[in-house]
Amino acid sequence: MPNCKTDTEMEPLEFCDVCFQRGKPNLCETYKNTFTKINPLPFSQKTRLDKLLNRLEIRPRSVEKRWTLVIDSEKRKEFLDSLWGVNATVHTLEDHVKTITRLYKPEIRKLGEEKQIELPSPETWEKFDPKTRDWAPLKVETKKEKFYAKVNLGNVLKCSSFEGTTYFRTYLNDDTPMLAQMEKRAVYNIVSTISEPITAVWKPDGEGKRGFIEHNQLPNIPDEIFNVLRRLATTDKRLSDTMIFENDDFDLVQTVLGCIKINLTKSSEAITTLTDNKSDVAIPIKEIQKERLQVLLDIIKEMGGKIESENDSLTISGTRGLVKITFVDNDKSSQDGSMVRISVSALEDPPRFIEILFMIKKRLGLLDLPLDNVLSQHWPIISDNDLNYVIQTAISWWSNNQVLATKIIGDGDKFDKVKEWNNKIKQGKIRSTLDTITLGKIIKQKESTQKP
């Protein structure tokens, strides 16, 4: 899906404007089973909601400074049904799909006749091919220092140069073929109407729990469609080019793709990569990524916990007893009495990491530190996702707590990576939707407080 934003750049509510024309609900399902408060609740309703969450044993968390709930699939229906008693409004992903189906209709708009059209420059030009749903090179001819190409009316073009990529639509103006520059989002919406029908494959996991769709099955889809698919799906670094859905969501995903003439069919071929590699067997401590593990150890010590390390486990003790922690290559972390299994993937995911820290803190009676703030200060920069988390968190705190913002971007190697990224932005080598102006202020403030 070459036109789509990366996960770290995606804003889940970006395309909900149409959904909220009659007013914002109290809660919105930003991702599957993740609900974010976007409209405050009156005190009486908030009290009833708190009682509901306590009964279901669900704890709100702060995600990018937003009040957020992450709910197990088994509790989803009971939670949504109970909201009626709370008198709280909610916008689910099913609701969002209903809106999408009203906006996108599975109709084919035929292209017009082929015409010669004048181009503004001799750069690299491509036209969209409705049959392959991909961009194809456009032959440019030079005549008397002007540039021409033959293009079907109604088609869209892409021009690539050292300054970036621009998009155009072809149309007829008083019998003269013309180009109209358009925004990328609008062009891909046109692409969905002129594309011919194709079939995409949903591969099961062999256990009837999940379905997989590879990115190359969904070429050049509109951002609105990608947005809802990504919100429904999860990802796994072992299958980085694949979206993973709950099996019960097949009909929902099929409906979304049907809007842009992609027929989703189930395959008899199962994907076993994830299930075969999962295990509840404890991973030796020495095999855990050192920088990730050190974050956990440092924060537990800050909360007053005492740590004893063995070959394949950690024993953490506090005022209320102790827990034994092992690390496993599994999807979810779990607790059984004083035994805690932590998914190694949770050490790379700040919200899941905070859940683990909160559980340990509550179970052992450790110091009540502001875990969101503490974690962001300790978080290492190993991957692009780490870099995005650190920068985004620092920016979000700048207006309220400048000291904390400068602490979050760190010192030494961590600070160097933030500065290197910021310099690439200034040089135009990379682009980002983050507030780089504020980041520049944070870096400047940090440098002014460092000793020469």
C-alpha positions as CSV (number, residue, x, y, z in Angstrom):
1,M,0.0,0.0,0.0
2,P,2.5,2.6,-1.1
3,N,0.2,5.6,-0.7
4,C,-0.6,5.0,3.0
5,K,0.8,6.6,6.1
6,T,2.9,4.6,8.5
7,D,1.3,3.4,11.7
8,T,3.3,6.0,13.8
9,E,2.0,8.8,11.6
10,M,-1.6,7.7,11.5
11,E,-4.2,9.7,13.5
12,P,-7.1,7.3,14.0
13,L,-9.7,10.1,14.3
14,E,-8.5,11.9,11.2
15,F,-11.4,10.7,9.0
16,C,-14.2,10.8,11.6
17,D,-15.4,14.4,10.8
18,V,-18.3,13.1,8.8
19,C,-19.2,10.7,11.6
20,F,-19.4,13.6,14.1
21,Q,-21.5,16.0,12.1
22,R,-24.3,15.7,14.7
23,G,-21.9,16.1,17.6
24,K,-19.1,14.1,19.1
25,P,-19.8,11.0,21.3
26,N,-18.3,10.6,24.7
27,L,-16.2,7.6,23.6
28,C,-14.7,6.6,20.2
29,E,-13.2,3.3,19.3
30,T,-9.9,4.5,18.0
31,Y,-8.5,1.0,17.4
32,K,-10.1,-2.4,17.8
33,N,-11.2,-2.8,21.5
34,T,-9.5,0.6,22.4
35,F,-11.9,3.4,23.4
36,T,-10.8,7.0,23.8
37,K,-12.7,9.7,25.6
38,I,-13.2,12.6,23.1
39,N,-16.1,14.4,24.8
40,P,-16.3,14.9,28.6
41,L,-18.9,13.1,30.7
42,P,-21.0,14.9,33.4
43,F,-20.0,13.9,36.9
44,S,-23.0,11.6,37.5
45,Q,-22.3,9.7,34.3
46,K,-18.6,9.5,35.0
47,T,-19.4,8.0,38.4
48,R,-21.5,5.3,36.8
49,L,-18.9,4.6,34.2
50,D,-16.2,4.2,36.9
51,K,-18.4,1.6,38.7
52,L,-18.9,-0.2,35.4
53,L,-15.1,-0.3,34.8
54,N,-14.5,-1.6,38.3
55,R,-17.0,-4.3,37.9
56,L,-15.4,-5.4,34.6
57,E,-11.9,-5.0,36.1
58,I,-10.9,-2.5,33.4
59,R,-8.4,0.3,34.2
60,P,-8.2,3.5,32.2
61,R,-4.8,4.6,31.0
62,S,-3.3,7.7,29.4
63,V,-2.3,7.3,25.8
64,E,-0.8,10.5,24.3
65,K,-2.5,12.3,27.2
66,R,-5.9,11.0,26.2
67,W,-8.1,9.0,28.6
68,T,-8.2,5.5,27.0
69,L,-9.6,2.1,27.7
70,V,-8.1,-1.1,26.3
71,I,-10.6,-4.0,26.6
72,D,-10.3,-7.7,26.2
73,S,-12.3,-9.1,23.3
74,E,-14.3,-11.3,25.7
75,K,-15.5,-8.2,27.6
76,R,-16.3,-6.0,24.6
77,K,-20.0,-6.9,24.2
78,E,-20.8,-6.6,27.9
79,F,-19.0,-3.2,28.0
80,L,-20.8,-1.8,25.0
81,D,-24.2,-3.1,26.2
82,S,-23.6,-1.6,29.7
83,L,-22.9,1.9,28.3
84,W,-26.6,2.3,27.8
85,G,-27.1,2.2,31.5
86,V,-24.4,4.7,32.0
87,N,-26.0,7.0,29.3
88,A,-22.7,7.4,27.6
89,T,-22.5,7.7,23.8
90,V,-19.9,5.7,21.8
91,H,-18.8,5.6,18.2
92,T,-17.6,2.0,17.4
93,L,-15.6,0.8,14.4
94,E,-18.8,-0.8,13.2
95,D,-20.4,2.6,13.2
96,H,-17.5,4.0,11.3
97,V,-17.8,1.3,8.6
98,K,-21.5,2.3,8.1
99,T,-20.3,5.8,7.4
100,I,-17.6,4.6,5.0
101,T,-20.1,2.6,3.0
102,R,-22.3,5.7,2.5
103,L,-19.3,7.6,1.1
104,Y,-17.7,5.0,-1.1
105,K,-19.9,3.1,-3.7
106,P,-18.5,0.1,-5.7
107,E,-19.1,1.7,-9.1
108,I,-16.7,1.9,-12.0
109,R,-16.2,5.2,-13.8
110,K,-14.9,4.6,-17.3
111,L,-12.0,6.8,-18.5
112,G,-12.6,9.1,-21.5
113,E,-10.9,9.0,-24.9
114,E,-7.1,9.4,-25.2
115,K,-5.9,12.9,-25.9
116,Q,-2.6,14.7,-26.2
117,I,-2.0,17.0,-23.3
118,E,0.7,19.5,-22.5
119,L,2.7,18.9,-19.4
120,P,4.3,21.7,-17.3
121,S,7.7,20.0,-17.0
122,P,9.8,17.1,-18.3
123,E,10.1,15.4,-14.9
124,T,9.2,11.7,-14.3
125,W,5.5,11.3,-15.1
126,E,3.3,8.3,-14.4
127,K,-0.4,7.6,-15.1
128,F,-2.7,5.4,-13.2
129,D,-3.6,2.0,-14.8
130,P,-7.1,0.9,-13.7
131,K,-6.5,-2.7,-14.6
132,T,-3.4,-3.3,-12.5
133,R,-4.4,-0.6,-9.9
134,D,-0.8,0.7,-10.1
135,W,1.2,3.6,-11.6
136,A,2.7,3.1,-15.1
137,P,5.4,5.2,-16.7
138,L,4.1,8.0,-19.0
139,K,6.0,8.6,-22.3
140,V,6.8,12.3,-22.6
141,E,7.6,13.9,-26.0
142,T,9.3,17.2,-26.6
143,K,8.0,19.5,-29.3
144,K,9.3,23.0,-29.8
145,E,10.6,23.1,-26.2
146,K,7.2,22.0,-24.9
147,F,6.3,18.7,-23.3
148,Y,3.4,16.4,-24.3
149,A,1.9,13.0,-23.5
150,K,-1.1,11.0,-24.5
151,V,-3.5,10.4,-21.6
152,N,-7.1,9.3,-21.2
153,L,-9.4,12.1,-20.0
154,G,-10.5,11.6,-16.4
155,N,-7.3,9.8,-15.4
156,V,-4.9,11.0,-12.8
157,L,-1.1,11.6,-13.2
158,K,1.8,11.7,-10.8
159,C,4.9,13.8,-11.3
160,S,8.0,13.1,-9.3
161,S,11.0,15.5,-8.9
162,F,13.7,16.4,-6.4
163,E,11.1,18.8,-4.8
164,G,8.6,15.9,-4.1
165,T,5.6,14.4,-5.7
166,T,2.6,16.3,-7.2
167,Y,-0.7,14.9,-8.5
168,F,-3.0,16.0,-11.3
169,R,-6.3,15.2,-12.9
170,T,-6.9,15.4,-16.6
171,Y,-10.1,17.1,-17.9
172,L,-11.5,18.9,-21.0
173,N,-11.8,22.7,-21.0
174,D,-13.6,24.0,-24.2
175,D,-12.2,21.1,-26.2
176,T,-8.7,21.6,-24.8
177,P,-7.2,18.8,-22.6
178,M,-6.0,20.3,-19.4
179,L,-4.3,19.3,-16.1
180,A,-5.7,20.3,-12.7
181,Q,-3.3,19.9,-9.7
182,M,-4.9,18.0,-6.8
183,E,-4.2,16.8,-3.3
184,K,-2.9,13.3,-2.9
185,R,-5.9,12.3,-0.8
186,A,-8.4,13.4,-3.5
187,V,-6.4,11.6,-6.2
188,Y,-6.6,8.3,-4.4
189,N,-10.3,8.8,-4.0
190,I,-10.6,9.1,-7.8
191,V,-8.3,6.1,-8.2
192,S,-10.9,4.0,-6.2
193,T,-13.6,4.9,-8.7
194,I,-11.7,4.2,-11.9
195,S,-10.0,1.0,-10.7
196,E,-11.3,-2.3,-12.0
197,P,-12.5,-5.0,-9.6
198,I,-9.9,-7.3,-8.1
199,T,-9.8,-10.1,-5.5
200,A,-7.9,-10.1,-2.2
201,V,-7.2,-13.2,-0.1
202,W,-7.9,-13.6,3.7
203,K,-5.6,-16.4,5.0
204,P,-6.6,-18.0,8.3
205,D,-4.2,-18.9,11.2
206,G,-5.2,-22.6,11.4
207,E,-6.9,-22.1,14.7
208,G,-9.9,-20.1,13.5
209,K,-9.0,-17.1,15.6
210,R,-7.3,-14.7,13.2
211,G,-7.2,-13.7,9.5
212,F,-4.2,-12.2,7.6
213,I,-4.3,-9.9,4.6
214,E,-0.9,-9.0,2.9
215,H,-0.4,-5.4,2.0
216,N,0.3,-6.3,-1.7
217,Q,-3.3,-7.5,-1.9
218,L,-4.5,-4.0,-1.5
219,P,-2.7,-1.7,-4.0
220,N,-3.2,2.1,-3.9
221,I,-6.2,2.3,-1.6
222,P,-7.6,5.6,-0.3
223,D,-6.3,6.8,3.1
224,E,-9.9,6.7,4.5
225,I,-10.1,3.0,3.7
226,F,-6.6,2.2,5.0
227,N,-7.4,4.1,8.2
228,V,-10.4,1.9,9.1
229,L,-8.5,-1.3,8.2
230,R,-5.5,-0.4,10.3
231,R,-7.8,0.5,13.2
232,L,-9.4,-2.9,13.0
233,A,-6.1,-4.8,12.6
234,T,-3.1,-5.5,14.6
235,T,0.5,-6.0,13.3
236,D,3.4,-8.3,14.2
237,K,7.0,-7.4,13.4
238,R,7.5,-11.0,12.1
239,L,4.9,-10.3,9.4
240,S,5.5,-6.6,8.9
241,D,3.8,-6.5,5.5
242,T,0.6,-8.1,6.8
243,M,-2.5,-6.9,8.7
244,I,-3.9,-9.3,11.3
245,F,-7.6,-9.3,12.1
246,E,-9.9,-11.1,14.5
247,N,-11.7,-13.9,12.7
248,D,-15.1,-12.5,13.7
249,D,-14.3,-9.3,11.7
250,F,-14.2,-11.0,8.3
251,D,-17.6,-9.6,7.2
252,L,-16.7,-6.1,8.4
253,V,-13.4,-6.1,6.5
254,Q,-15.1,-7.6,3.5
255,T,-17.7,-4.7,3.6
256,V,-15.0,-2.1,3.8
257,L,-13.0,-3.5,0.8
258,G,-16.2,-4.1,-1.2
259,C,-16.6,-0.3,-1.2
260,I,-13.6,0.1,-3.5
261,K,-14.3,-3.0,-5.6
262,I,-12.0,-5.4,-3.8
263,N,-13.6,-8.8,-3.3
264,L,-12.3,-10.4,-0.1
265,T,-12.3,-14.2,-0.2
266,K,-11.1,-16.8,2.3
267,S,-8.2,-19.0,1.4
268,S,-7.6,-22.6,2.3
269,E,-3.9,-21.8,2.9
270,A,-3.2,-21.1,6.6
271,I,-0.5,-18.9,8.0
272,T,1.3,-20.7,10.8
273,T,4.3,-18.4,11.2
274,L,3.0,-16.8,14.4
275,T,1.4,-19.8,16.1
276,D,4.3,-22.1,15.5
277,N,6.8,-19.6,17.1
278,K,4.7,-18.8,20.1
279,S,5.6,-20.4,23.4
280,D,5.0,-20.2,27.1
281,V,8.5,-21.5,27.8
282,A,10.5,-18.9,29.7
283,I,13.1,-17.0,27.7
284,P,16.6,-16.8,29.4
285,I,17.2,-13.4,30.9
286,K,20.4,-13.0,28.9
287,E,18.4,-13.3,25.6
288,I,16.2,-10.4,26.5
289,Q,17.2,-7.2,24.7
290,K,19.4,-5.5,27.3
291,E,18.2,-1.9,26.8
292,R,14.5,-2.9,27.0
293,L,15.0,-5.0,30.1
294,Q,17.0,-2.2,31.8
295,V,14.0,0.1,31.5
296,L,11.9,-2.3,33.5
297,L,14.6,-2.8,36.1
298,D,15.3,0.9,36.6
299,I,11.7,1.9,37.0
300,I,11.0,-1.0,39.5
301,K,14.0,0.2,41.5
302,E,12.7,3.8,41.5
303,M,9.3,2.5,42.8
304,G,11.2,0.9,45.7
305,G,11.1,-2.7,44.5
306,K,14.0,-5.2,45.2
307,I,15.1,-7.4,42.3
308,E,16.8,-10.8,42.3
309,S,17.8,-12.2,38.9
310,E,18.0,-15.9,38.0
311,N,18.8,-17.6,34.7
312,D,15.2,-17.4,33.3
313,S,13.3,-15.3,35.8
314,L,13.3,-12.2,38.0
315,T,12.0,-12.1,41.6
316,I,10.6,-8.7,42.6
317,S,9.7,-8.0,46.2
318,G,7.9,-5.1,47.9
319,T,5.9,-4.3,51.0
320,R,3.1,-6.7,50.1
321,G,5.2,-9.7,49.1
322,L,6.9,-10.8,45.9
323,V,6.2,-11.9,42.3
324,K,8.2,-14.1,40.0
325,I,8.5,-12.7,36.5
326,T,9.3,-14.7,33.4
327,F,9.5,-13.5,29.8
328,V,7.7,-15.4,27.0
329,D,7.3,-15.2,23.2
330,N,3.5,-14.9,23.3
331,D,0.9,-12.3,22.3
332,K,-0.3,-11.4,25.8
333,S,1.2,-11.0,29.3
334,S,-0.6,-12.9,32.1
335,Q,-0.7,-13.2,35.9
336,D,-1.5,-16.2,38.0
337,G,-1.1,-15.4,41.7
338,S,2.5,-14.5,42.2
339,M,3.6,-15.8,38.8
340,V,3.8,-13.2,36.1
341,R,4.5,-13.9,32.4
342,I,5.5,-10.9,30.4
343,S,5.3,-10.9,26.6
344,V,8.7,-9.8,25.2
345,S,6.8,-7.7,22.6
346,A,5.3,-5.7,25.5
347,L,8.7,-4.3,26.2
348,E,8.6,-2.5,22.9
349,D,5.0,-1.1,23.4
350,P,4.7,1.8,25.9
351,P,1.0,1.4,26.7
352,R,1.4,-2.4,27.4
353,F,4.7,-1.7,29.3
354,I,2.8,0.8,31.6
355,E,0.1,-1.9,32.2
356,I,2.8,-4.3,33.4
357,L,4.4,-1.6,35.7
358,F,1.0,-0.7,37.2
359,M,0.2,-4.4,37.9
360,I,3.6,-4.9,39.7
361,K,3.2,-1.6,41.6
362,K,-0.3,-2.5,42.8
363,R,0.5,-6.1,43.6
364,L,3.6,-5.3,45.6
365,G,2.6,-2.0,47.2
366,L,5.4,0.0,45.5
367,L,5.7,3.8,45.3
368,D,2.9,5.5,43.3
369,L,5.0,7.2,40.6
370,P,3.5,8.9,37.5
371,L,4.3,5.9,35.3
372,D,3.6,7.7,31.9
373,N,6.1,10.4,32.7
374,V,8.7,8.0,34.2
375,L,8.5,5.6,31.3
376,S,9.0,8.3,28.6
377,Q,12.1,9.5,30.4
378,H,13.6,6.0,30.5
379,W,12.5,4.9,27.1
380,P,15.4,4.0,24.7
381,I,15.5,4.9,21.0
382,I,16.2,1.6,19.2
383,S,13.6,1.7,16.4
384,D,11.7,4.4,14.4
385,N,8.7,3.7,16.6
386,D,10.8,4.5,19.7
387,L,11.9,7.7,18.2
388,N,8.4,8.7,17.3
389,Y,7.1,7.9,20.8
390,V,9.9,9.9,22.5
391,I,9.5,13.0,20.3
392,Q,5.7,12.9,20.3
393,T,5.6,12.6,24.1
394,A,8.1,15.4,24.6
395,I,6.1,17.7,22.3
396,S,2.8,16.9,24.1
397,W,4.3,18.0,27.4
398,W,6.1,21.2,26.3
399,S,3.3,23.6,26.9
400,N,2.6,22.3,30.4
401,N,5.9,21.1,31.7
402,Q,9.0,22.3,29.8
403,V,11.4,20.6,32.3
404,L,9.8,17.2,31.7
405,A,9.8,17.7,27.9
406,T,13.6,18.3,28.0
407,K,14.1,15.2,30.3
408,I,12.1,13.0,27.9
409,I,14.4,13.6,24.9
410,G,17.2,12.4,27.2
411,D,21.0,12.8,27.2
412,G,23.9,11.3,25.4
413,D,23.1,8.9,22.6
414,K,19.3,9.3,23.0
415,F,19.5,13.1,22.6
416,D,21.9,12.7,19.7
417,K,19.3,10.6,17.8
418,V,16.6,13.2,18.4
419,K,18.9,15.9,17.1
420,E,19.9,13.9,14.1
421,W,16.2,13.3,13.2
422,N,15.4,17.0,13.6
423,N,18.4,17.9,11.3
424,K,17.1,15.6,8.6
425,I,13.7,17.3,8.8
426,K,15.4,20.7,8.4
427,Q,17.4,19.5,5.4
428,G,14.3,18.1,3.8
429,K,15.6,14.5,3.8
430,I,12.5,13.2,5.6
431,R,9.0,14.5,6.3
432,S,6.8,14.2,9.4
433,T,3.4,15.3,10.6
434,L,4.9,16.0,14.1
435,D,5.2,19.6,15.5
436,T,8.9,20.1,14.6
437,I,8.8,23.7,15.5
438,T,8.1,22.8,19.1
439,L,10.7,20.1,19.0
440,G,13.2,22.7,17.9
441,K,12.3,24.7,21.0
442,I,12.8,21.6,23.3
443,I,16.2,20.9,21.7
444,K,17.3,24.5,22.1
445,Q,16.2,24.5,25.8
446,K,18.0,21.2,26.4
447,E,21.2,22.5,24.9
448,S,21.1,25.7,26.9
449,T,21.0,23.8,30.2
450,Q,23.8,21.4,29.3
451,K,27.3,22.1,30.7
452,P,29.9,23.1,28.1
